[in-house]
C-alpha cells in the first residue's frame, strides 16, 4: 500500500500501482470524468492519468477546467492536427508540437506549402478524428529500436530528438486512431480525442528547426483549443481586438513611428511618437526627483576590455555590436551597468554617501535575430529608464522597498493595477561564487516577503550576474507584459573593485541594485499603444485638441481660440478645410484626438466652443476659460479619461 496526500491535507491508502485515474474514481465519479492528469509532490510537470502510483506522494489532480488541464487539451489538439496533416499529406515529416500559453503549434517538414486557405480542410479532418473519440494510448519504447525505426521511416527530426534524450530516461510514444497515428511524446494527453471540445487553427508561419538559421525551415501551423466553445469564441474575439490594437498598424495610422530597411529593427520616431517618447522621459524624471536619483549621461562605445571585465564578453557577446579603430577593439553599449560602476569608482566614497542612486536614459544597442524582432516590442536600438543603486548591505531592504513603491505609482498612472511578480534564480551561465549567489537570492527573497508580495519562482532565469524580480502587468486585453525589474548584484562591484570607506574607516564593497520601471521606452510605447488602443490619456496624447469650423465665416473666431489654447500650453490641431462637419468629426475621432472643438455661427455669437470627447460623449457649449480649466485639471491629475 502507498499513502497519497491530497491538497486539503487528507490522505488515502491505495494499492501500489493504482493509477491517477483510479484514484480520482475512488474520490468521485465527477472528478474521474474531468481528470486529465496530475502533479506529484509539487512538481511542475503533469503526469499522465494512467500513471501508476508506486510510492508515497502528495498529489494534485489536474482537471479539464484548470490552466494545467487546458495545457493537456492543447497538447492533445496538436497531435490531432499533426494526424490530420499526415492524412492529407502523407509525405509530411513531424518535428515538435507543444502547447503554448495561447494555444499550440506543430512544426512540420512538408514540400507542399500549406496556405491559410487550407486550414479549413485541416480543421475538417481534425473534426473527423475528434468525432471518432479514439483513446490516447501511451507506450514505452526501446531507445535503439525506436531510433532505427524512425530513421527507416525518414522521421529525421524524431530520431534527432531521441539522440538528445538522457540515456536513462524512459522514451514513450502516444497513439490514437486505433494505433493509426503515433507520435514521440512524454505526454500527458486527454483520455480520448473526443475530449477536445473546441479548437481553431489560426495561421501558418515559418520556423527554423530548433531555432537555428542554419537548419531546415519548417512550416509552423498555429492553433488554439479550449474546454468549451464559449471560451474559444471569447478568445477569438480577443484575437480580433488585438489585431485592431496592433501597435504596428496604429503606429502607422497615427503617424507615431516608421521602420526602414536601412536600419533593420530600429524605429524612426515621427514628431507625434517623439512627443510620447519625451513625455515618458519627463514623467520618469519627475519621479526621480522625488525618489532621489541623479541622472548621468554615459558613452555608447567603450573599450572591449571593459566588457570583458564586466562579464558581458563571455556571456553576452553574441548580442553585442563591435567596432575597431585606433588599433583597438570596442563594444557598443548593450547595458549601462559597467559605465555606472566606473562613475562610482571615479572618486572616493564613504558609507555616509550611500545609497547612491544613478539614472541613465542612454541609448543601448543589442543584436536581435531578424526572426524575433517585432515592431517596437523587440528592437535592436532602444532606451531604458535605467537605474542603479549602490548601497550598503543593511540598506538593501529599504532600497528595494522604495523601488517597489515607485513601480506601483508608475503602473497605477498608466492603468496597470494588476501586477504579477516573478523571482528568477541563478542561471546555468553565470558569474560569481555559490556563496555570493546564495546571499543575493536570500536578500531578494527577503525583500519580496517583507513587502508582502506574492510571487512565482522562475528557476534559472536570473541575469548572469545576479538574481532578479520581474514585474509583469496585465493590459486591457489581460495579456502579460514584463516591464520592471529589480536585480541584486554582488558580482559586478567585485569585478570592478568598488569600495567605500565604512564606519570603522575600513574598506567595504557596495551592493549594486539594477532596476528599470518602464523597461525599454520603445517597447513600453508599443505596449501602451495597444493598451490604450491609441486613445492616449490627455497628458500623454501628442495632439490634445482638434478645432473644427463649419464654414469660413467662423475662421477668425476659430483662429483666436487656437491661439489661446496654444498660449496655455496645449497641443492643438485644426481642420479648417471645406469638408462637411460630420466628416471632420469622424476623422478627428479616427485620429484618437481626446477633445474635438466645433465652431459654428452660434459659437461665434456666444464666444463658446461645442465640445465632445473622442468616444462620442458630448460636453456641449463651453467658454474657452471653462475648457482650459477642464484641460488643466485633467492634465495635472493625469486622468485616464
C-alpha positions in Angstrom: 0.0 0.0 0.0 1.1 3.6 -0.6 -0.1 6.8 1.1 -1.4 9.5 -1.1 -1.8 13.0 0.4 -4.5 15.3 -1.2 -4.3 19.1 -1.5 -6.7 19.5 1.5 -4.2 17.7 3.7 -6.2 14.5 3.9 -4.6 11.2 2.9 -5.7 7.9 1.4 -4.2 4.4 1.4 -4.3 2.8 -2.1 -2.7 -0.3 -3.5 0.7 0.2 -5.1 0.3 0.6 -8.9 -3.1 2.4 -8.6 -3.3 4.9 -11.4 -4.1 8.6 -11.1 -7.5 7.9 -12.9 -8.3 5.1 -10.5 -7.5 7.3 -7.5 -9.8 10.0 -9.0 -12.6 7.4 -9.4 -12.2 6.5 -5.7 -12.8 10.1 -4.8 -15.8 10.7 -7.0 -17.3 9.9 -10.5 -17.4 13.6 -11.4 -13.7 14.1 -10.6 -12.8 11.0 -12.6 -14.7 12.3 -15.6 -12.8 15.6 -15.5 -9.4 14.2 -14.7 -6.7 14.7 -17.3 -3.5 14.1 -15.2 -1.8 15.0 -12.0 1.1 16.8 -10.4 3.1 14.7 -7.9 5.0 16.1 -4.9 4.5 19.7 -6.1 6.4 19.1 -9.4 5.6 21.4 -12.3 5.4 18.5 -14.8 2.0 17.0 -15.3 1.9 13.2 -15.3 -0.5 11.0 -17.4 -3.8 10.0 -15.8 -2.7 6.4 -16.3 0.5 6.9 -14.3 0.8 4.2 -11.6 1.4 5.4 -8.0 4.3 3.3 -6.7 5.4 5.3 -3.7 4.0 7.6 -1.0 3.4 11.0 -2.6 1.3 14.2 -2.5 -1.0 14.6 -5.5 -2.9 17.4 -7.2 -5.5 16.1 -9.7 -5.4 18.2 -12.9 -8.9 18.7 -14.4 -10.2 20.0 -17.7 -11.3 23.4 -16.3 -7.9 24.3 -14.9 -5.0 26.1 -16.6 -2.9 22.9 -16.4 -5.8 20.9 -17.9 -6.0 23.4 -20.7 -2.4 22.7 -21.5 -3.1 19.0 -21.7 -6.1 19.7 -24.1 -4.0 21.9 -26.3 -1.1 19.4 -26.5 -3.6 16.7 -27.5 -5.0 19.0 -30.1 -1.6 19.5 -31.6 -1.3 15.7 -32.0 -4.8 15.6 -33.7 -3.7 18.4 -36.0 -0.5 16.5 -36.9 -2.5 13.4 -37.6 -4.9 15.4 -39.9 -2.0 16.9 -41.8 -0.4 13.5 -42.3 -3.6 12.1 -43.6 -3.9 14.9 -46.1 -0.2 14.9 -47.0 1.3 11.5 -46.1 4.8 12.7 -47.0 4.8 15.2 -44.1 7.6 14.7 -41.5 6.9 15.8 -38.0 9.2 17.6 -35.5 7.6 19.1 -32.4 4.1 20.2 -31.4 3.9 21.7 -27.9 1.2 23.5 -26.1 1.7 27.3 -25.5 0.2 29.9 -23.3 -2.2 30.8 -26.0 -2.8 27.5 -27.8 -0.5 25.1 -29.6 1.6 24.7 -32.8 3.3 22.0 -34.8 6.5 22.3 -36.9 6.3 20.2 -40.0 8.6 19.5 -42.9 6.5 19.3 -46.0 7.3 20.0 -49.6 3.8 21.3 -50.2 3.4 24.8 -48.8 0.3 24.9 -46.7 -1.7 28.1 -47.2 -4.1 29.8 -44.7 -6.8 28.9 -47.1 -6.1 25.2 -46.5 -6.5 25.5 -42.7 -10.2 24.8 -43.1 -9.5 21.4 -44.8 -7.2 20.5 -41.9 -9.9 21.5 -39.4 -12.4 19.4 -41.1 -10.1 16.3 -40.9 -9.4 17.1 -37.2 -13.2 17.2 -36.6 -13.5 13.7 -38.0 -10.6 12.4 -35.8 -12.2 14.0 -32.7 -15.7 12.6 -33.6 -14.2 9.1 -33.7 -13.4 9.6 -30.0 -10.4 7.2 -30.1 -8.3 6.8 -26.9 -4.9 8.2 -26.5 -2.6 5.3 -25.5 0.9 5.7 -24.0 3.5 3.1 -24.9 7.1 2.9 -23.6 9.6 2.1 -26.4 13.1 0.9 -26.6 15.7 3.6 -27.4 17.8 1.8 -30.1 14.8 0.1 -31.7 12.9 3.3 -32.0 15.9 5.1 -33.4 16.2 2.6 -36.1 12.5 2.7 -36.8 12.3 6.5 -37.0 15.4 6.6 -39.3 14.0 4.0 -41.6 10.7 5.9 -41.8 12.5 9.1 -42.7 11.5 10.7 -39.5 14.8 12.5 -39.1 13.5 15.1 -36.5 12.1 12.4 -34.2 15.4 10.5 -34.4 17.4 13.6 -33.6 15.2 14.2 -30.6 15.8 10.7 -29.3 19.6 11.1 -29.7 19.4 14.1 -27.4 17.5 12.4 -24.6 19.2 11.3 -21.5 20.1 7.6 -21.9 18.5 6.9 -18.5 15.1 8.5 -19.4 12.2 6.3 -20.5 11.0 7.1 -24.0 7.4 6.9 -24.9 5.0 7.4 -27.8 1.3 8.2 -27.8 -1.1 6.6 -30.2 -4.7 7.3 -31.2 -7.0 6.3 -34.0 -6.6 2.6 -33.0 -2.8 3.0 -33.4 -3.1 4.5 -36.9 -1.2 7.7 -35.6 1.8 7.6 -33.4 4.0 10.4 -32.1 7.1 10.6 -29.9 5.9 12.2 -26.7 6.2 12.2 -23.0 2.6 13.3 -22.6 0.3 13.6 -20.9 -2.9 13.6 -23.1 -6.6 13.6 -22.6 -8.2 10.2 -22.4 -9.5 10.3 -25.9 -9.8 12.6 -28.9 -13.4 13.4 -28.0 -12.3 15.4 -25.0 -11.2 18.2 -27.4 -14.4 20.3 -27.3 -13.4 23.5 -29.2 -10.5 24.3 -31.4 -9.4 26.7 -34.2 -6.4 26.8 -36.5 -5.1 30.4 -36.7 -2.2 30.8 -39.1 0.8 29.3 -40.9 4.3 30.6 -40.4 7.9 29.5 -40.8 10.3 28.4 -38.1 13.9 27.1 -38.3 14.4 23.6 -36.8 15.5 24.2 -33.3 15.6 27.9 -33.9 18.9 27.6 -35.8 19.1 29.6 -39.0 21.5 27.0 -40.5 18.9 24.2 -40.1 15.9 23.5 -42.3 13.0 25.9 -42.4 9.8 24.2 -41.3 6.1 25.1 -41.6 4.6 26.1 -38.2 0.9 25.8 -38.0 -0.7 27.6 -35.1 -3.9 26.8 -33.4 -5.8 27.0 -30.1 -8.2 24.9 -28.1 -10.4 25.4 -25.1 -12.7 23.4 -22.9 -15.8 25.0 -24.3 -17.0 26.7 -27.5 -17.9 29.8 -25.4 -14.3 30.1 -24.2 -13.0 29.6 -27.7 -15.3 32.3 -29.1 -14.2 34.8 -26.4 -10.6 34.1 -27.2 -11.1 34.6 -30.9 -12.8 37.9 -30.2 -9.8 38.9 -28.1 -7.5 38.0 -31.1 -9.6 40.2 -33.4 -9.4 43.1 -30.9 -5.7 42.6 -30.6 -5.4 42.9 -34.3 -7.3 46.2 -34.2 -5.0 47.4 -31.5 -1.7 46.2 -33.1 0.8 48.9 -32.4 2.4 48.4 -35.8 -0.9 49.2 -37.5 -1.9 52.0 -35.2 1.7 53.5 -35.2 1.4 54.0 -38.9 -2.2 55.3 -38.9 -1.4 57.7 -36.1 1.9 58.7 -37.6 3.9 57.8 -34.5 6.9 55.9 -36.0 8.2 54.1 -39.1 10.8 51.5 -39.9 13.1 51.5 -42.8 15.3 48.7 -44.3 18.4 51.0 -43.9 18.2 50.5 -40.1 16.7 47.0 -39.5 14.6 46.6 -36.4 15.3 50.2 -35.4 12.4 52.7 -35.2 12.3 56.2 -36.6 10.1 58.2 -34.2 8.0 60.8 -36.1 7.0 64.1 -34.3 4.0 62.6 -32.6 5.8 59.5 -31.5 8.8 61.6 -30.3 6.4 63.6 -28.2 5.2 60.4 -26.4 8.8 59.3 -26.0 9.9 62.6 -24.4 6.8 62.8 -22.3 7.7 59.4 -20.8 11.2 60.6 -20.1 9.9 63.7 -18.4 7.5 61.7 -16.4 10.2 59.4 -15.1 12.5 62.4 -14.4 9.7 63.9 -12.3 9.6 60.6 -10.3 13.4 60.6 -10.0 13.4 64.0 -8.3 11.0 62.6 -5.7 12.9 59.3 -5.2 16.4 60.8 -5.1 18.0 59.8 -8.3 20.8 61.7 -10.1 20.8 61.4 -13.9 24.0 60.8 -15.8 25.0 60.5 -19.4 27.5 57.8 -20.4 29.4 56.9 -23.6 27.9 54.5 -26.1 31.2 52.9 -27.4 33.7 51.6 -24.9 36.9 49.6 -24.9 36.4 45.9 -25.3 38.4 45.3 -22.1 35.5 47.0 -20.1 33.1 44.4 -21.5 35.5 41.5 -20.6 35.8 42.8 -17.1 32.0 43.2 -16.6 31.4 39.6 -17.9 29.4 40.7 -21.0 32.1 39.5 -23.4 31.8 35.9 -22.0 28.1 35.8 -21.5 26.6 38.3 -23.9 28.9 38.9 -26.9 26.6 37.2 -29.4 24.1 40.0 -28.7 26.6 42.9 -29.0 27.9 45.1 -31.8 31.7 45.7 -32.1 33.9 48.1 -33.9 37.7 48.7 -34.3 39.6 51.9 -34.5 42.9 53.4 -33.3 44.3 49.9 -33.3 41.8 48.8 -30.5 38.6 46.9 -30.3 35.4 48.5 -28.9 31.9 47.3 -28.0 28.7 49.3 -28.5 26.9 49.5 -25.2 24.1 46.9 -24.6 23.7 47.9 -21.0 24.6 50.8 -18.8 25.7 49.0 -15.7 29.5 48.9 -16.3 29.6 52.6 -17.0 27.8 53.3 -13.8 30.5 51.2 -12.0 33.1 53.5 -13.5 31.2 56.5 -12.2 31.0 55.0 -8.7 34.8 54.4 -8.6 35.7 57.8 -10.1 36.1 59.2 -6.6 36.3 58.1 -3.0 33.0 57.1 -1.4 32.0 57.0 2.3 29.3 54.9 3.9 27.6 58.3 4.5 27.4 58.8 0.7 25.2 55.7 0.3 22.8 54.9 -1.2 24.0 56.4 -4.5 21.1 56.3 -7.0 22.0 56.8 -10.6 19.6 57.1 -13.6 20.5 56.9 -17.3 18.5 57.3 -20.4 21.4 56.4 -22.6 20.8 54.6 -25.9 21.5 50.9 -26.0 22.2 48.5 -28.9 21.7 44.8 -28.8 21.7 42.4 -31.8 18.4 40.5 -32.1 18.0 38.0 -34.8 15.6 39.2 -37.6 13.3 36.3 -36.8 12.5 37.5 -33.3 12.2 41.3 -33.9 8.7 42.6 -33.8 7.7 46.3 -34.2 8.6 48.3 -31.1 8.4 45.3 -28.7 11.7 43.8 -29.8 14.2 46.2 -31.4 17.9 46.5 -31.8 18.4 50.1 -30.6 16.4 51.3 -27.6 16.5 53.4 -24.4 15.7 52.1 -21.0 14.6 54.1 -17.9 17.6 52.5 -16.4 18.9 53.0 -12.9 21.5 51.6 -10.5 21.6 51.9 -6.8 24.9 51.4 -4.9 24.2 50.8 -1.2 25.4 49.1 2.0 24.2 45.6 2.9 21.9 47.0 5.6 20.2 49.3 3.1 19.1 46.6 0.6 15.6 46.1 2.1 14.8 49.8 2.2 16.1 50.4 -1.3 14.1 47.6 -2.9 11.0 48.7 -1.0 11.5 52.2 -2.5 11.8 50.7 -6.0 8.6 48.7 -5.4 6.7 51.9 -4.3 8.0 53.7 -7.4 6.8 50.8 -9.6 3.4 50.8 -8.1 2.9 54.5 -8.5 4.0 54.4 -12.2 1.9 51.4 -13.1 -1.1 52.9 -11.5 -0.7 56.0 -13.5 -0.9 54.0 -16.8 -3.8 51.9 -15.7 -1.9 48.7 -14.9 -3.3 47.9 -11.4 -2.7 44.2 -11.7 0.9 43.3 -11.4 2.4 39.7 -11.2 5.8 39.2 -9.7 8.4 36.6 -10.7 11.5 35.7 -8.7 14.3 34.4 -11.0 17.2 32.5 -9.6 20.7 31.7 -10.8 21.0 30.7 -14.4 23.3 28.0 -15.8 25.6 30.5 -17.3 26.6 32.9 -14.5 29.5 34.6 -12.8 30.3 34.6 -9.2 30.6 32.0 -6.4 27.9 29.9 -4.8 28.2 31.9 -1.6 27.6 35.2 -3.4 24.6 33.8 -5.2 23.0 32.4 -2.1 23.4 35.7 -0.4 21.9 37.6 -3.3 19.0 35.2 -3.7 18.3 35.3 0.0 18.3 39.1 0.0 15.8 39.4 -2.8 13.5 36.8 -1.4 13.5 38.5 2.0 12.7 41.8 0.3 9.7 40.2 -1.5 8.4 38.7 1.7 9.0 42.0 3.7 6.9 43.9 1.1 4.1 41.3 1.2 4.4 40.4 -2.5 3.0 37.1 -3.8 5.5 35.8 -6.3 6.2 32.8 -8.6 9.7 31.4 -8.7 11.4 31.1 -12.2 14.3 28.7 -11.5 17.4 29.5 -13.5 16.0 32.7 -15.2 18.2 35.3 -13.4 20.7 37.6 -15.0 24.2 36.2 -15.4 25.4 38.5 -12.6 22.6 38.2 -10.1 19.0 37.1 -9.3 16.1 39.3 -10.2 12.5 40.2 -9.6 10.4 40.8 -12.7 7.2 42.8 -12.6 4.6 41.7 -15.2 1.5 43.9 -15.9 -1.8 42.9 -17.5 -3.0 45.2 -20.3 -6.6 46.0 -21.3 -6.8 42.6 -23.0 -5.4 40.8 -20.0 -2.2 40.0 -21.7 1.0 39.7 -19.7 3.9 42.2 -20.4 7.1 42.1 -18.4 8.1 45.7 -17.6 10.0 46.4 -14.5 12.9 44.5 -13.0 15.0 44.6 -9.8 18.3 42.7 -9.8 20.6 42.3 -6.8 24.3 42.1 -7.8 27.3 41.4 -5.7 29.4 40.3 -8.6 29.9 43.4 -10.7 31.1 45.5 -7.8 33.7 42.8 -7.1 34.8 42.7 -10.7 35.3 46.5 -10.8 36.9 46.5 -7.3 34.3 49.0 -6.0 34.6 50.0 -2.4 33.6 52.7 0.1 35.0 53.7 3.5 32.9 52.1 6.2 32.1 53.4 9.7 35.3 51.7 11.1 37.5 53.5 8.4 38.0 50.2 6.6 37.0 49.2 3.1 33.7 47.6 2.2 32.2 46.5 -1.1 28.9 48.1 -2.0 25.9 46.2 -3.3 24.6 47.1 -6.7 20.9 47.1 -7.4 19.9 47.2 -11.1 16.4 48.5 -11.7 14.1 49.6 -14.5 10.5 50.6 -14.2 9.0 51.0 -17.7 11.8 49.0 -19.2 12.6 49.8 -22.8 10.8 53.1 -23.8 10.3 51.7 -27.3 8.7 48.5 -26.0 6.6 50.4 -23.5 5.3 52.7 -26.2 4.3 49.7 -28.3 2.5 48.2 -25.2 0.9 51.5 -24.4 -0.4 52.0 -27.9 -2.2 48.6 -27.7 -3.3 49.0 -24.1 -5.0 52.3 -24.9 -5.9 51.3 -28.4 -4.2 54.6 -29.5 -6.5 56.6 -27.2 -3.8 58.0 -25.0 -4.8 59.9 -21.8 -4.8 63.7 -22.3 -1.4 64.3 -20.7 0.3 61.8 -23.0 -1.6 62.4 -26.2 0.5 64.0 -28.9 -2.5 66.1 -30.0 -4.9 67.1 -27.3 -7.5 69.2 -29.1 -8.6 69.4 -32.7 -10.6 72.6 -33.6 -13.1 72.3 -36.5 -15.1 75.0 -38.2 -18.3 74.6 -40.1 -17.7 77.3 -42.7 -15.2 80.1 -43.5 -17.5 82.5 -41.6 -16.1 81.2 -38.3 -12.3 81.3 -39.2 -11.5 84.5 -37.2 -13.0 83.2 -34.0 -11.6 79.7 -34.6 -8.1 81.1 -35.0 -8.4 83.2 -31.8 -9.4 80.0 -29.9 -6.4 78.1 -31.3 -4.0 80.9 -30.3 -5.4 81.0 -26.8 -5.2 77.2 -26.4 -1.6 77.1 -27.6 -0.7 80.0 -25.3 -2.0 78.0 -22.4 0.4 75.2 -23.5 -2.0 72.8 -25.1 -1.3 70.8 -28.2 -3.8 71.8 -30.9 -4.5 70.7 -34.5 -7.0 72.3 -36.8 -9.2 71.2 -39.7 -10.4 74.3 -41.4 -10.9 72.7 -44.8 -14.1 72.7 -46.9 -15.3 69.3 -45.9 -18.6 68.6 -44.2 -18.5 68.8 -40.4 -19.6 65.2 -40.0 -16.6 64.0 -41.9 -14.3 66.3 -40.0 -15.6 64.9 -36.6 -15.3 61.3 -37.9 -11.7 62.0 -39.0 -10.8 63.5 -35.6 -12.2 60.5 -33.8 -10.3 58.1 -36.0 -7.1 60.1 -35.2 -7.8 59.4 -31.5 -7.7 63.1 -30.6 -9.1 63.4 -27.0 -11.1 66.6 -27.5 -12.9 67.9 -30.6 -14.0 71.5 -30.5 -16.6 72.5 -33.2 -17.2 76.2 -34.0 -20.3 77.3 -35.9 -22.2 80.6 -36.1 -23.8 80.1 -32.6 -20.4 79.5 -31.0 -19.1 82.7 -32.7 -22.0 84.7 -31.4 -21.8 83.2 -27.8 -18.0 83.2 -27.7 -18.0 79.4 -26.9 -16.9 76.0 -28.3 -19.1 73.0 -28.8 -17.1 70.2 -27.2 -17.1 66.4 -27.5 -14.7 63.7 -26.4 -13.3 61.2 -28.9 -15.5 58.4 -27.6 -18.6 60.4 -28.7 -19.6 62.0 -25.3 -21.0 65.4 -26.0 -20.0 68.1 -23.4 -22.0 70.9 -25.1 -21.0 74.6 -25.2 -18.2 75.9 -23.0 -16.2 79.1 -22.9 -12.5 78.9 -23.7 -11.8 79.7 -20.0 -14.0 76.8 -18.9 -12.4 74.5 -21.5 -8.9 75.5 -20.3 -9.8 74.8 -16.7 -11.1 71.3 -17.7 -7.9 70.6 -19.6 -5.7 71.9 -16.8 -7.4 69.6 -14.2 -7.3 66.5 -16.5 -3.6 67.0 -17.3 -2.4 67.8 -13.7 -4.3 64.7 -12.3 -3.0 62.5 -15.2 -6.6 61.3 -15.5 -7.2 58.1 -17.5 -10.1 59.6 -19.5 
